[in-house]
Amino acid sequence: MTQIYETHSLNWNSVEIEVRYCRSWSKSFADTYGHKLRHLEVRSVSPERAALPITETGYKSMFLNYPELDSEADPVCLIREILDEAARSPEWITRQDANRQMSFF
């Protein structure tokens, strides 16, 4: 089975992000478990490879195994929620604060 991806754009905290979403990644998974396995790819485009709270490299691949996820789920809203939630982590807050500080060394 060939996976069909949708491509979307998202601006999150001044970072342009490409979101690729496959609503049904594996027919055999759906046949076995009775629900679809979804796949999301997130890539920071501008600035290229900018760190995000879910990835230091600017790229993240995620498989979503949630039977309750609506087949019409909006991938951009989903990623925005994931990013917003991860941005509340102490690690991300510390990283952002450090990036704002000027280093003299």
Buried (B, 14 or more C-beta within 10 A) or exposed (E): EEEEBEEBEBEBEEBBBBBBBBBBBBEEBBEEEEBBBBBBBBBBBEEEEBBBBBBEEBBBEBEBEEEEBEEEBEBBEBBBEBBEEBBEEEEBEEBEEEEEEEEEE
